[in-house]
Amino acid sequence: MTRLPRISGRECLKALQRIGYYLKRQEGSHMIVRRDNPFSQVVIPDHKELDRGTLHSIICQANLGLEEFRELLQ
């Protein structure tokens, strides 16, 4: 099994924006991003480095595989 990349919340946001997510609002250090079609909403902490469990949860909520997410980071 491949390891999850060590990225910041902003890098995660940029990757998700490539597949149609947009920043809906930010409350403190939490960025709420949304995609309208198909509807999906994900909360991304605006931290310098996301924990692996948090990143895994974000990837799952966005209905992505690890390899798909890695491609979005490039």
PDB file with SEQRES, HELIX, SHEET and CRYST1 records, atoms N, CA, C and O in Angstrom:
SEQRES   1 A   74  MET THR ARG LEU PRO ARG ILE SER GLY ARG GLU CYS LEU          
SEQRES   2 A   74  LYS ALA LEU GLN ARG ILE GLY TYR TYR LEU LYS ARG GLN          
SEQRES   3 A   74  GLU GLY SER HIS MET ILE VAL ARG ARG ASP ASN PRO PHE          
SEQRES   4 A   74  SER GLN VAL VAL ILE PRO ASP HIS LYS GLU LEU ASP ARG          
SEQRES   5 A   74  GLY THR LEU HIS SER ILE ILE CYS GLN ALA ASN LEU GLY          
SEQRES   6 A   74  LEU GLU GLU PHE ARG GLU LEU LEU GLN                          
HELIX    1 AA1 GLY A    9  GLN A   17  1                                   9    
HELIX    2 AA2 ARG A   52  GLN A   61  1                                  10    
HELIX    3 AA3 LEU A   66  LEU A   73  1                                   8    
SHEET    1 AA1 3 TYR A  22  GLU A  27  0                                        
SHEET    2 AA1 3 HIS A  30  ARG A  35 -1                                        
SHEET    3 AA1 3 SER A  40  PRO A  45 -1                                        
CRYST1    1.000    1.000    1.000  90.00  90.00  90.00 P 1           1          
ATOM      1  N   MET A   1       0.847  -1.191   0.000  1.00  0.00           N  
ATOM      2  CA  MET A   1       0.000   0.000   0.000  1.00  0.00           C  
ATOM      3  C   MET A   1       0.884   1.243   0.000  1.00  0.00           C  
ATOM      4  O   MET A   1       1.846   1.333   0.763  1.00  0.00           O  
ATOM      5  N   THR A   2       0.553   2.180  -0.848  1.00  0.00           N  
ATOM      6  CA  THR A   2       1.328   3.411  -0.919  1.00  0.00           C  
ATOM      7  C   THR A   2       0.940   4.344   0.203  1.00  0.00           C  
ATOM      8  O   THR A   2      -0.202   4.370   0.663  1.00  0.00           O  
ATOM      9  N   ARG A   3       1.921   5.104   0.625  1.00  0.00           N  
ATOM     10  CA  ARG A   3       1.680   6.043   1.712  1.00  0.00           C  
ATOM     11  C   ARG A   3       1.031   7.319   1.177  1.00  0.00           C  
ATOM     12  O   ARG A   3       1.201   7.690   0.016  1.00  0.00           O  
ATOM     13  N   LEU A   4       0.299   7.963   2.047  1.00  0.00           N  
ATOM     14  CA  LEU A   4      -0.328   9.230   1.677  1.00  0.00           C  
ATOM     15  C   LEU A   4       0.731  10.327   1.641  1.00  0.00           C  
ATOM     16  O   LEU A   4       1.666  10.306   2.442  1.00  0.00           O  
ATOM     17  N   PRO A   5       0.600  11.276   0.732  1.00  0.00           N  
ATOM     18  CA  PRO A   5       1.569  12.371   0.677  1.00  0.00           C  
ATOM     19  C   PRO A   5       1.389  13.308   1.868  1.00  0.00           C  
ATOM     20  O   PRO A   5       0.299  13.397   2.433  1.00  0.00           O  
ATOM     21  N   ARG A   6       2.442  13.995   2.243  1.00  0.00           N  
ATOM     22  CA  ARG A   6       2.381  14.986   3.311  1.00  0.00           C  
ATOM     23  C   ARG A   6       2.163  16.343   2.653  1.00  0.00           C  
ATOM     24  O   ARG A   6       3.084  16.909   2.065  1.00  0.00           O  
ATOM     25  N   ILE A   7       0.936  16.864   2.754  1.00  0.00           N  
ATOM     26  CA  ILE A   7       0.606  18.122   2.089  1.00  0.00           C  
ATOM     27  C   ILE A   7      -0.125  19.038   3.058  1.00  0.00           C  
ATOM     28  O   ILE A   7      -0.583  18.608   4.117  1.00  0.00           O  
ATOM     29  N   SER A   8      -0.225  20.299   2.681  1.00  0.00           N  
ATOM     30  CA  SER A   8      -0.950  21.276   3.493  1.00  0.00           C  
ATOM     31  C   SER A   8      -2.422  21.287   3.091  1.00  0.00           C  
ATOM     32  O   SER A   8      -2.809  20.694   2.084  1.00  0.00           O  
ATOM     33  N   GLY A   9      -3.227  21.965   3.890  1.00  0.00           N  
ATOM     34  CA  GLY A   9      -4.638  22.106   3.564  1.00  0.00           C  
ATOM     35  C   GLY A   9      -4.845  22.873   2.271  1.00  0.00           C  
ATOM     36  O   GLY A   9      -5.751  22.554   1.501  1.00  0.00           O  
ATOM     37  N   ARG A  10      -4.017  23.880   2.023  1.00  0.00           N  
ATOM     38  CA  ARG A  10      -4.127  24.683   0.787  1.00  0.00           C  
ATOM     39  C   ARG A  10      -3.789  23.851  -0.446  1.00  0.00           C  
ATOM     40  O   ARG A  10      -4.424  24.007  -1.489  1.00  0.00           O  
ATOM     41  N   GLU A  11      -2.794  22.966  -0.338  1.00  0.00           N  
ATOM     42  CA  GLU A  11      -2.456  22.092  -1.458  1.00  0.00           C  
ATOM     43  C   GLU A  11      -3.599  21.129  -1.748  1.00  0.00           C  
ATOM     44  O   GLU A  11      -3.890  20.833  -2.907  1.00  0.00           O  
ATOM     45  N   CYS A  12      -4.239  20.647  -0.704  1.00  0.00           N  
ATOM     46  CA  CYS A  12      -5.387  19.756  -0.859  1.00  0.00           C  
ATOM     47  C   CYS A  12      -6.531  20.496  -1.546  1.00  0.00           C  
ATOM     48  O   CYS A  12      -7.190  19.941  -2.426  1.00  0.00           O  
ATOM     49  N   LEU A  13      -6.766  21.729  -1.153  1.00  0.00           N  
ATOM     50  CA  LEU A  13      -7.806  22.549  -1.765  1.00  0.00           C  
ATOM     51  C   LEU A  13      -7.545  22.728  -3.260  1.00  0.00           C  
ATOM     52  O   LEU A  13      -8.461  22.582  -4.069  1.00  0.00           O  
ATOM     53  N   LYS A  14      -6.304  23.041  -3.633  1.00  0.00           N  
ATOM     54  CA  LYS A  14      -5.962  23.235  -5.048  1.00  0.00           C  
ATOM     55  C   LYS A  14      -6.211  21.964  -5.853  1.00  0.00           C  
ATOM     56  O   LYS A  14      -6.686  22.023  -6.987  1.00  0.00           O  
ATOM     57  N   ALA A  15      -5.886  20.815  -5.260  1.00  0.00           N  
ATOM     58  CA  ALA A  15      -6.105  19.543  -5.957  1.00  0.00           C  
ATOM     59  C   ALA A  15      -7.597  19.308  -6.184  1.00  0.00           C  
ATOM     60  O   ALA A  15      -8.002  18.905  -7.274  1.00  0.00           O  
ATOM     61  N   LEU A  16      -8.413  19.556  -5.163  1.00  0.00           N  
ATOM     62  CA  LEU A  16      -9.850  19.329  -5.298  1.00  0.00           C  
ATOM     63  C   LEU A  16     -10.499  20.336  -6.241  1.00  0.00           C  
ATOM     64  O   LEU A  16     -11.504  20.023  -6.879  1.00  0.00           O  
ATOM     65  N   GLN A  17      -9.941  21.537  -6.337  1.00  0.00           N  
ATOM     66  CA  GLN A  17     -10.483  22.540  -7.260  1.00  0.00           C  
ATOM     67  C   GLN A  17     -10.342  22.088  -8.702  1.00  0.00           C  
ATOM     68  O   GLN A  17     -11.113  22.519  -9.559  1.00  0.00           O  
ATOM     69  N   ARG A  18      -9.378  21.234  -8.985  1.00  0.00           N  
ATOM     70  CA  ARG A  18      -9.184  20.725 -10.352  1.00  0.00           C  
ATOM     71  C   ARG A  18     -10.322  19.818 -10.800  1.00  0.00           C  
ATOM     72  O   ARG A  18     -10.493  19.593 -11.998  1.00  0.00           O  
ATOM     73  N   ILE A  19     -11.106  19.292  -9.856  1.00  0.00           N  
ATOM     74  CA  ILE A  19     -12.229  18.426 -10.233  1.00  0.00           C  
ATOM     75  C   ILE A  19     -13.572  19.060  -9.898  1.00  0.00           C  
ATOM     76  O   ILE A  19     -14.574  18.357  -9.766  1.00  0.00           O  
ATOM     77  N   GLY A  20     -13.601  20.392  -9.759  1.00  0.00           N  
ATOM     78  CA  GLY A  20     -14.874  21.086  -9.640  1.00  0.00           C  
ATOM     79  C   GLY A  20     -15.260  21.564  -8.258  1.00  0.00           C  
ATOM     80  O   GLY A  20     -16.334  22.144  -8.100  1.00  0.00           O  
ATOM     81  N   TYR A  21     -14.431  21.348  -7.248  1.00  0.00           N  
ATOM     82  CA  TYR A  21     -14.744  21.868  -5.918  1.00  0.00           C  
ATOM     83  C   TYR A  21     -14.395  23.346  -5.860  1.00  0.00           C  
ATOM     84  O   TYR A  21     -13.473  23.803  -6.536  1.00  0.00           O  
ATOM     85  N   TYR A  22     -15.132  24.086  -5.056  1.00  0.00           N  
ATOM     86  CA  TYR A  22     -14.832  25.501  -4.858  1.00  0.00           C  
ATOM     87  C   TYR A  22     -15.000  25.828  -3.381  1.00  0.00           C  
ATOM     88  O   TYR A  22     -15.734  25.154  -2.659  1.00  0.00           O  
ATOM     89  N   LEU A  23     -14.309  26.873  -2.948  1.00  0.00           N  
ATOM     90  CA  LEU A  23     -14.360  27.285  -1.544  1.00  0.00           C  
ATOM     91  C   LEU A  23     -15.695  27.962  -1.286  1.00  0.00           C  
ATOM     92  O   LEU A  23     -15.963  29.039  -1.818  1.00  0.00           O  
ATOM     93  N   LYS A  24     -16.523  27.339  -0.481  1.00  0.00           N  
ATOM     94  CA  LYS A  24     -17.845  27.881  -0.151  1.00  0.00           C  
ATOM     95  C   LYS A  24     -17.717  28.937   0.944  1.00  0.00           C  
ATOM     96  O   LYS A  24     -18.255  30.039   0.834  1.00  0.00           O  
ATOM     97  N   ARG A  25     -16.987  28.572   2.007  1.00  0.00           N  
ATOM     98  CA  ARG A  25     -16.761  29.516   3.108  1.00  0.00           C  
ATOM     99  C   ARG A  25     -15.634  28.995   3.976  1.00  0.00           C  
ATOM    100  O   ARG A  25     -15.201  27.851   3.836  1.00  0.00           O  
ATOM    101  N   GLN A  26     -15.167  29.839   4.869  1.00  0.00           N  
ATOM    102  CA  GLN A  26     -14.140  29.418   5.816  1.00  0.00           C  
ATOM    103  C   GLN A  26     -14.552  29.877   7.199  1.00  0.00           C  
ATOM    104  O   GLN A  26     -14.896  31.039   7.412  1.00  0.00           O  
ATOM    105  N   GLU A  27     -14.511  28.949   8.130  1.00  0.00           N  
ATOM    106  CA  GLU A  27     -14.844  29.243   9.513  1.00  0.00           C  
ATOM    107  C   GLU A  27     -13.625  28.917  10.356  1.00  0.00           C  
ATOM    108  O   GLU A  27     -13.334  27.750  10.615  1.00  0.00           O  
ATOM    109  N   GLY A  28     -12.913  29.950  10.784  1.00  0.00           N  
ATOM    110  CA  GLY A  28     -11.684  29.733  11.537  1.00  0.00           C  
ATOM    111  C   GLY A  28     -10.653  29.070  10.649  1.00  0.00           C  
ATOM    112  O   GLY A  28     -10.310  29.589   9.587  1.00  0.00           O  
ATOM    113  N   SER A  29     -10.155  27.913  11.089  1.00  0.00           N  
ATOM    114  CA  SER A  29      -9.142  27.221  10.295  1.00  0.00           C  
ATOM    115  C   SER A  29      -9.737  26.103   9.448  1.00  0.00           C  
ATOM    116  O   SER A  29      -8.997  25.246   8.964  1.00  0.00           O  
ATOM    117  N   HIS A  30     -11.043  26.089   9.257  1.00  0.00           N  
ATOM    118  CA  HIS A  30     -11.687  25.045   8.467  1.00  0.00           C  
ATOM    119  C   HIS A  30     -12.274  25.631   7.182  1.00  0.00           C  
ATOM    120  O   HIS A  30     -13.107  26.536   7.217  1.00  0.00           O  
ATOM    121  N   MET A  31     -11.822  25.093   6.053  1.00  0.00           N  
ATOM    122  CA  MET A  31     -12.321  25.519   4.751  1.00  0.00           C  
ATOM    123  C   MET A  31     -13.404  24.532   4.316  1.00  0.00           C  
ATOM    124  O   MET A  31     -13.163  23.326   4.259  1.00  0.00           O  
ATOM    125  N   ILE A  32     -14.583  25.040   4.012  1.00  0.00           N  
ATOM    126  CA  ILE A  32     -15.680  24.195   3.552  1.00  0.00           C  
ATOM    127  C   ILE A  32     -15.715  24.321   2.030  1.00  0.00           C  
ATOM    128  O   ILE A  32     -15.960  25.402   1.495  1.00  0.00           O  
ATOM    129  N   VAL A  33     -15.468  23.210   1.341  1.00  0.00           N  
ATOM    130  CA  VAL A  33     -15.463  23.216  -0.119  1.00  0.00           C  
ATOM    131  C   VAL A  33     -16.634  22.384  -0.615  1.00  0.00           C  
ATOM    132  O   VAL A  33     -17.057  21.427   0.034  1.00  0.00           O  
ATOM    133  N   ARG A  34     -17.148  22.767  -1.774  1.00  0.00           N  
ATOM    134  CA  ARG A  34     -18.358  22.129  -2.293  1.00  0.00           C  
ATOM    135  C   ARG A  34     -18.216  21.900  -3.787  1.00  0.00           C  
ATOM    136  O   ARG A  34     -17.541  22.647  -4.495  1.00  0.00           O  
ATOM    137  N   ARG A  35     -18.874  20.842  -4.243  1.00  0.00           N  
ATOM    138  CA  ARG A  35     -19.026  20.556  -5.672  1.00  0.00           C  
ATOM    139  C   ARG A  35     -20.515  20.384  -5.899  1.00  0.00           C  
ATOM    140  O   ARG A  35     -21.182  19.683  -5.137  1.00  0.00           O  
ATOM    141  N   ASP A  36     -21.044  21.011  -6.931  1.00  0.00           N  
ATOM    142  CA  ASP A  36     -22.487  21.001  -7.153  1.00  0.00           C  
ATOM    143  C   ASP A  36     -22.978  19.764  -7.889  1.00  0.00           C  
ATOM    144  O   ASP A  36     -24.039  19.234  -7.556  1.00  0.00           O  
ATOM    145  N   ASN A  37     -22.220  19.286  -8.893  1.00  0.00           N  
ATOM    146  CA  ASN A  37     -22.724  18.175  -9.690  1.00  0.00           C  
ATOM    147  C   ASN A  37     -21.644  17.123  -9.881  1.00  0.00           C  
ATOM    148  O   ASN A  37     -20.697  17.379 -10.624  1.00  0.00           O  
ATOM    149  N   PRO A  38     -21.727  15.970  -9.263  1.00  0.00           N  
ATOM    150  CA  PRO A  38     -22.680  15.560  -8.239  1.00  0.00           C  
ATOM    151  C   PRO A  38     -22.354  16.251  -6.917  1.00  0.00           C  
ATOM    152  O   PRO A  38     -21.195  16.555  -6.636  1.00  0.00           O  
ATOM    153  N   PHE A  39     -23.365  16.491  -6.125  1.00  0.00           N  
ATOM    154  CA  PHE A  39     -23.184  17.250  -4.892  1.00  0.00           C  
ATOM    155  C   PHE A  39     -22.253  16.529  -3.930  1.00  0.00           C  
ATOM    156  O   PHE A  39     -22.377  15.329  -3.689  1.00  0.00           O  
ATOM    157  N   SER A  40     -21.321  17.296  -3.393  1.00  0.00           N  
ATOM    158  CA  SER A  40     -20.399  16.789  -2.385  1.00  0.00           C  
ATOM    159  C   SER A  40     -19.864  17.983  -1.612  1.00  0.00           C  
ATOM    160  O   SER A  40     -19.592  19.035  -2.190  1.00  0.00           O  
ATOM    161  N   GLN A  41     -19.714  17.819  -0.321  1.00  0.00           N  
ATOM    162  CA  GLN A  41     -19.166  18.879   0.516  1.00  0.00           C  
ATOM    163  C   GLN A  41     -18.133  18.269   1.441  1.00  0.00           C  
ATOM    164  O   GLN A  41     -18.382  17.238   2.066  1.00  0.00           O  
ATOM    165  N   VAL A  42     -16.966  18.909   1.531  1.00  0.00           N  
ATOM    166  CA  VAL A  42     -15.849  18.393   2.316  1.00  0.00           C  
ATOM    167  C   VAL A  42     -15.277  19.528   3.151  1.00  0.00           C  
ATOM    168  O   VAL A  42     -15.226  20.672   2.701  1.00  0.00           O  
ATOM    169  N   VAL A  43     -14.850  19.212   4.360  1.00  0.00           N  
ATOM    170  CA  VAL A  43     -14.201  20.188   5.236  1.00  0.00           C  
ATOM    171  C   VAL A  43     -12.704  19.902   5.236  1.00  0.00           C  
ATOM    172  O   VAL A  43     -12.278  18.778   5.502  1.00  0.00           O  
ATOM    173  N   ILE A  44     -11.906  20.932   4.934  1.00  0.00           N  
ATOM    174  CA  ILE A  44     -10.449  20.793   4.891  1.00  0.00           C  
ATOM    175  C   ILE A  44      -9.849  21.740   5.944  1.00  0.00           C  
ATOM    176  O   ILE A  44     -10.082  22.947   5.885  1.00  0.00           O  
ATOM    177  N   PRO A  45      -9.087  21.212   6.897  1.00  0.00           N  
ATOM    178  CA  PRO A  45      -8.409  22.093   7.856  1.00  0.00           C  
ATOM    179  C   PRO A  45      -7.318  22.892   7.144  1.00  0.00           C  
ATOM    180  O   PRO A  45      -6.582  22.344   6.324  1.00  0.00           O  
ATOM    181  N   ASP A  46      -7.214  24.161   7.450  1.00  0.00           N  
ATOM    182  CA  ASP A  46      -6.192  25.023   6.848  1.00  0.00           C  
ATOM    183  C   ASP A  46      -4.928  24.943   7.701  1.00  0.00           C  
ATOM    184  O   ASP A  46      -4.547  25.910   8.361  1.00  0.00           O  
ATOM    185  N   HIS A  47      -4.285  23.774   7.676  1.00  0.00           N  
ATOM    186  CA  HIS A  47      -3.081  23.533   8.464  1.00  0.00           C  
ATOM    187  C   HIS A  47      -1.879  23.420   7.543  1.00  0.00           C  
ATOM    188  O   HIS A  47      -2.021  23.155   6.349  1.00  0.00           O  
ATOM    189  N   LYS A  48      -0.685  23.624   8.109  1.00  0.00           N  
ATOM    190  CA  LYS A  48       0.534  23.519   7.314  1.00  0.00           C  
ATOM    191  C   LYS A  48       0.767  22.100   6.834  1.00  0.00           C  
ATOM    192  O   LYS A  48       1.317  21.893   5.752  1.00  0.00           O  
ATOM    193  N   GLU A  49       0.355  21.118   7.626  1.00  0.00           N  
ATOM    194  CA  GLU A  49       0.491  19.723   7.238  1.00  0.00           C  
ATOM    195  C   GLU A  49      -0.709  18.953   7.771  1.00  0.00           C  
ATOM    196  O   GLU A  49      -0.992  18.976   8.969  1.00  0.00           O  
ATOM    197  N   LEU A  50      -1.408  18.273   6.875  1.00  0.00           N  
ATOM    198  CA  LEU A  50      -2.584  17.496   7.270  1.00  0.00           C  
ATOM    199  C   LEU A  50      -2.143  16.147   7.826  1.00  0.00           C  
ATOM    200  O   LEU A  50      -1.211  15.533   7.306  1.00  0.00           O  
ATOM    201  N   ASP A  51      -2.808  15.688   8.875  1.00  0.00           N  
ATOM    202  CA  ASP A  51      -2.559  14.345   9.391  1.00  0.00           C  
ATOM    203  C   ASP A  51      -2.980  13.337   8.335  1.00  0.00           C  
ATOM    204  O   ASP A  51      -3.864  13.611   7.523  1.00  0.00           O  
ATOM    205  N   ARG A  52      -2.350  12.178   8.348  1.00  0.00           N  
ATOM    206  CA  ARG A  52      -2.659  11.165   7.335  1.00  0.00           C  
ATOM    207  C   ARG A  52      -4.112  10.700   7.420  1.00  0.00           C  
ATOM    208  O   ARG A  52      -4.758  10.500   6.391  1.00  0.00           O  
ATOM    209  N   GLY A  53      -4.626  10.528   8.624  1.00  0.00           N  
ATOM    210  CA  GLY A  53      -6.013  10.099   8.787  1.00  0.00           C  
ATOM    211  C   GLY A  53      -6.990  11.135   8.262  1.00  0.00           C  
ATOM    212  O   GLY A  53      -7.994  10.790   7.640  1.00  0.00           O  
ATOM    213  N   THR A  54      -6.699  12.403   8.513  1.00  0.00           N  
ATOM    214  CA  THR A  54      -7.548  13.486   8.028  1.00  0.00           C  
ATOM    215  C   THR A  54      -7.538  13.521   6.504  1.00  0.00           C  
ATOM    216  O   THR A  54      -8.589  13.659   5.877  1.00  0.00           O  
ATOM    217  N   LEU A  55      -6.352  13.397   5.908  1.00  0.00           N  
ATOM    218  CA  LEU A  55      -6.247  13.411   4.453  1.00  0.00           C  
ATOM    219  C   LEU A  55      -6.966  12.209   3.855  1.00  0.00           C  
ATOM    220  O   LEU A  55      -7.646  12.341   2.838  1.00  0.00           O  
ATOM    221  N   HIS A  56      -6.825  11.055   4.464  1.00  0.00           N  
ATOM    222  CA  HIS A  56      -7.518   9.854   3.975  1.00  0.00           C  
ATOM    223  C   HIS A  56      -9.029  10.063   4.002  1.00  0.00           C  
ATOM    224  O   HIS A  56      -9.727   9.675   3.066  1.00  0.00           O  
ATOM    225  N   SER A  57      -9.532  10.673   5.067  1.00  0.00           N  
ATOM    226  CA  SER A  57     -10.958  10.953   5.189  1.00  0.00           C  
ATOM    227  C   SER A  57     -11.429  11.921   4.102  1.00  0.00           C  
ATOM    228  O   SER A  57     -12.503  11.734   3.530  1.00  0.00           O  
ATOM    229  N   ILE A  58     -10.636  12.948   3.818  1.00  0.00           N  
ATOM    230  CA  ILE A  58     -10.988  13.921   2.776  1.00  0.00           C  
ATOM    231  C   ILE A  58     -11.053  13.232   1.416  1.00  0.00           C  
ATOM    232  O   ILE A  58     -11.977  13.471   0.638  1.00  0.00           O  
ATOM    233  N   ILE A  59     -10.078  12.383   1.133  1.00  0.00           N  
ATOM    234  CA  ILE A  59     -10.038  11.667  -0.147  1.00  0.00           C  
ATOM    235  C   ILE A  59     -11.265  10.768  -0.283  1.00  0.00           C  
ATOM    236  O   ILE A  59     -11.871  10.708  -1.353  1.00  0.00           O  
ATOM    237  N   CYS A  60     -11.632  10.076   0.780  1.00  0.00           N  
ATOM    238  CA  CYS A  60     -12.806   9.193   0.745  1.00  0.00           C  
ATOM    239  C   CYS A  60     -14.096   9.984   0.565  1.00  0.00           C  
ATOM    240  O   CYS A  60     -14.967   9.577  -0.204  1.00  0.00           O  
ATOM    241  N   GLN A  61     -14.230  11.118   1.269  1.00  0.00           N  
ATOM    242  CA  GLN A  61     -15.432  11.935   1.156  1.00  0.00           C  
ATOM    243  C   GLN A  61     -15.584  12.521  -0.247  1.00  0.00           C  
ATOM    244  O   GLN A  61     -16.702  12.777  -0.695  1.00  0.00           O  
ATOM    245  N   ALA A  62     -14.468  12.734  -0.940  1.00  0.00           N  
ATOM    246  CA  ALA A  62     -14.507  13.263  -2.298  1.00  0.00           C  
ATOM    247  C   ALA A  62     -14.687  12.139  -3.327  1.00  0.00           C  
ATOM    248  O   ALA A  62     -14.674  12.394  -4.531  1.00  0.00           O  
ATOM    249  N   ASN A  63     -14.854  10.901  -2.857  1.00  0.00           N  
ATOM    250  CA  ASN A  63     -15.034   9.725  -3.719  1.00  0.00           C  
ATOM    251  C   ASN A  63     -13.879   9.554  -4.705  1.00  0.00           C  
ATOM    252  O   ASN A  63     -14.091   9.296  -5.890  1.00  0.00           O  
ATOM    253  N   LEU A  64     -12.662   9.702  -4.198  1.00  0.00           N  
ATOM    254  CA  LEU A  64     -11.463   9.543  -5.012  1.00  0.00           C  
ATOM    255  C   LEU A  64     -10.650   8.363  -4.514  1.00  0.00           C  
ATOM    256  O   LEU A  64     -10.752   7.959  -3.355  1.00  0.00           O  
ATOM    257  N   GLY A  65      -9.850   7.825  -5.400  1.00  0.00           N  
ATOM    258  CA  GLY A  65      -8.862   6.839  -5.013  1.00  0.00           C  
ATOM    259  C   GLY A  65      -7.548   7.544  -4.744  1.00  0.00           C  
ATOM    260  O   GLY A  65      -7.373   8.706  -5.111  1.00  0.00           O  
ATOM    261  N   LEU A  66      -6.622   6.842  -4.102  1.00  0.00           N  
ATOM    262  CA  LEU A  66      -5.336   7.455  -3.770  1.00  0.00           C  
ATOM    263  C   LEU A  66      -4.572   7.863  -5.026  1.00  0.00           C  
ATOM    264  O   LEU A  66      -3.992   8.948  -5.074  1.00  0.00           O  
ATOM    265  N   GLU A  67      -4.568   7.000  -6.040  1.00  0.00           N  
ATOM    266  CA  GLU A  67      -3.848   7.321  -7.278  1.00  0.00           C  
ATOM    267  C   GLU A  67      -4.493   8.505  -8.003  1.00  0.00           C  
ATOM    268  O   GLU A  67      -3.792   9.344  -8.568  1.00  0.00           O  
ATOM    269  N   GLU A  68      -5.825   8.574  -7.987  1.00  0.00           N  
ATOM    270  CA  GLU A  68      -6.509   9.722  -8.605  1.00  0.00           C  
ATOM    271  C   GLU A  68      -6.094  11.015  -7.911  1.00  0.00           C  
ATOM    272  O   GLU A  68      -5.837  12.028  -8.561  1.00  0.00           O  
ATOM    273  N   PHE A  69      -6.033  10.964  -6.588  1.00  0.00           N  
ATOM    274  CA  PHE A  69      -5.665  12.156  -5.825  1.00  0.00           C  
ATOM    275  C   PHE A  69      -4.228  12.560  -6.101  1.00  0.00           C  
ATOM    276  O   PHE A  69      -3.932  13.747  -6.240  1.00  0.00           O  
ATOM    277  N   ARG A  70      -3.329  11.581  -6.182  1.00  0.00           N  
ATOM    278  CA  ARG A  70      -1.926  11.871  -6.484  1.00  0.00           C  
ATOM    279  C   ARG A  70      -1.796  12.576  -7.837  1.00  0.00           C  
ATOM    280  O   ARG A  70      -0.992  13.497  -7.981  1.00  0.00           O  
ATOM    281  N   GLU A  71      -2.575  12.151  -8.817  1.00  0.00           N  
ATOM    282  CA  GLU A  71      -2.540  12.787 -10.138  1.00  0.00           C  
ATOM    283  C   GLU A  71      -3.010  14.239 -10.068  1.00  0.00           C  
ATOM    284  O   GLU A  71      -2.492  15.100 -10.779  1.00  0.00           O  
ATOM    285  N   LEU A  72      -3.998  14.507  -9.204  1.00  0.00           N  
ATOM    286  CA  LEU A  72      -4.496  15.877  -9.059  1.00  0.00           C  
ATOM    287  C   LEU A  72      -3.455  16.798  -8.424  1.00  0.00           C  
ATOM    288  O   LEU A  72      -3.489  18.009  -8.640  1.00  0.00           O  
ATOM    289  N   LEU A  73      -2.538  16.239  -7.647  1.00  0.00           N  
ATOM    290  CA  LEU A  73      -1.524  17.052  -6.989  1.00  0.00           C  
ATOM    291  C   LEU A  73      -0.459  17.545  -7.964  1.00  0.00           C  
ATOM    292  O   LEU A  73       0.236  18.519  -7.677  1.00  0.00           O  
ATOM    293  N   GLN A  74      -0.323  16.889  -9.106  1.00  0.00           N  
ATOM    294  CA  GLN A  74       0.728  17.257 -10.048  1.00  0.00           C  
ATOM    295  C   GLN A  74       0.295  18.324 -11.011  1.00  0.00           C  
ATOM    296  O   GLN A  74       1.078  18.737 -11.867  1.00  0.00           O  
TER     297      GLN A  74                                                      
END                                                                             
